[in-house]
Amino acid sequence: MTFDDAENGQVLVMSALVMAFLFLPLSVFVIDTALVDSSYAQLGETLQASAEDGASTIDEAAYRSSNGRVAVLDPVQARMVADGSIRAAAVRGLSSWSVEIKGQRVTITGRLVVQLLVLGAATLTESRSATFAYGQ
């Protein structure tokens, strides 16, 4: 069995069609997935660092008035420090965030918009928390 020039040309056309309809969309999907995954990791790390920064503030008045026996979180300072920390990170696409203080715990929830190659944008939302701990 021998192949003539017409059959050789058919393989070339089939190869081009497979590349156009299979590999190109697959490549776009892989790149978009990597963009979302890396953005999600960056958002989580930024929120965690900011929550830890906020949870590191101490109520100086309570600490001094108790002669160093009472160490508690200063909620006003914690909110300011966490907010300043997340602003300083300047994460591209971070559209909004909120800082919540409950007792000794600082929780930050952030919303990040990731621009995809073809499908527009994806919005990621994540929360991270840190707890004030003294002498442990």
Helices and strands as residue ranges (DSSP letters): H 5-18, I 19-23, H 24-54, H 60-65, H 75-89, E 94-102, E 105-115, E 121-131
